[in-house]
Amino acid sequence: MASRLSIENDRLKVGQVKRVTSNNGNKIDSITLLLNESVEVLFAPNGNILEFTVSNPNIDMSNLDCTIDKETLRDLVISFKDAYNQIIANESEGTNS
């Protein structure tokens, strides 16, 4: 019963991100983003690449898997950082665009 409660408490809400680690938090095993009630995005480091999977148990989405090399991952992270900084700047200016 306790494990079932733990699983229920660990379920993501839409828009939340979950990071799974090992080795006392030093190794990232996966990062999951819940886009909606049935679509999950999973990022999983695997050697020198990052595996990227979009999954929906109701639809065959096997064609939405890919691997991301470190240069592409760097560009993606920088773009996310720039977008985050733009959101912060818009917030402080009181704008939405």
C-alpha positions in Angstrom: 0.0 0.0 0.0 2.8 2.4 0.8 4.4 2.0 -2.6 1.1 2.7 -4.3 0.7 6.0 -2.3 4.2 6.9 -3.2 3.5 6.4 -6.9 0.3 8.5 -6.7 2.2 11.3 -4.9 4.9 11.2 -7.6 2.6 11.7 -10.6 3.3 14.8 -12.6 0.8 17.5 -13.1 0.5 19.1 -16.5 3.5 21.4 -17.1 5.6 19.9 -14.3 9.1 18.5 -14.8 10.5 15.5 -13.0 14.2 14.8 -12.8 15.3 11.2 -11.9 18.8 10.9 -10.6 21.2 8.2 -9.3 24.6 8.1 -7.6 23.3 10.5 -4.8 22.0 12.9 -7.3 25.2 13.2 -9.3 23.9 11.4 -12.4 20.8 12.4 -14.3 19.0 9.3 -15.5 16.0 11.1 -17.1 14.0 14.3 -17.3 10.3 14.1 -17.9 7.9 17.0 -18.9 4.2 16.3 -18.9 2.7 18.3 -21.8 -0.9 17.3 -21.2 -2.8 14.5 -19.4 -1.5 11.9 -22.0 1.6 13.3 -23.6 5.0 13.0 -22.0 8.4 14.3 -23.2 11.3 12.3 -21.9 15.0 13.3 -22.1 17.5 10.6 -21.2 21.3 11.0 -21.4 22.9 8.0 -23.0 26.7 8.2 -23.4 27.5 11.3 -25.5 23.9 11.9 -26.8 20.5 12.7 -25.3 17.6 10.5 -26.2 14.4 12.5 -26.8 11.0 10.7 -26.8 7.5 12.1 -27.1 5.0 9.5 -25.9 1.2 9.2 -25.8 -0.2 5.8 -24.8 -3.3 6.4 -27.0 -1.4 7.1 -30.2 1.6 5.4 -31.9 4.2 8.2 -31.7 7.3 6.1 -32.4 8.3 8.5 -35.1 8.8 11.2 -32.5 12.0 9.7 -31.1 15.4 11.1 -31.8 18.9 11.5 -30.4 20.4 14.9 -29.8 24.1 15.5 -30.0 25.9 17.9 -27.7 26.0 20.8 -30.1 22.3 20.6 -30.7 21.7 20.2 -27.0 23.8 23.3 -26.3 21.8 25.3 -28.9 18.6 24.1 -27.3 19.6 25.0 -23.8 20.9 28.4 -24.9 17.6 29.1 -26.7 15.6 28.0 -23.6 17.8 30.3 -21.5 17.3 33.2 -23.8 13.5 32.6 -23.9 13.5 32.4 -20.1 15.4 35.7 -19.9 12.9 37.3 -22.3 10.0 36.2 -20.2 11.7 37.7 -17.1 12.3 41.0 -19.0 8.7 41.1 -20.2 7.5 40.5 -16.7 9.5 43.3 -15.3 8.3 45.6 -18.1 4.7 44.5 -17.6 4.3 43.3 -21.2 3.1 39.9 -22.5 4.8 39.9 -25.9 
